[in-house]
Amino acid sequence: MTEERITETTTPSGNTHTTHTVVTDNEPRKSGGASWGLLILLAVVAIVGVIIFTQMSGAEVAKDNAVADAAGEVGEAAGQVGDAAQNAGDAVSDAVQQ
């Protein structure tokens, strides 16, 4: 505990002198549970952050795989369109020759 004491002294001639004295008890500080609570809270926040980050990374991988699968399907569809065009061209060619 800290206490401030102010003493005013007046001389017979009317001069006033003020003295400030600070008294501090030298008892050791008691550590409360607040510091432990903050450390535990910080650890929990860090763990939650890691979990969220890993889940978001998994979502990114799933999205990338979905895009790659869709691109593969588009490629297959383009191949089928090319085959159909080739067949149509062959059919026209055969019809013209007869």
Buried (B, 14 or more C-beta within 10 A) or exposed (E): EEEEEEEEEEEEEEEEEEEEEEEEEEEEEEEEEEEEEEEEEEEEEEEEEEEEEEEEEEEEEEEEEEEEEEEEEEEEEEEEEEEEEEEEEEEEEEEEEE
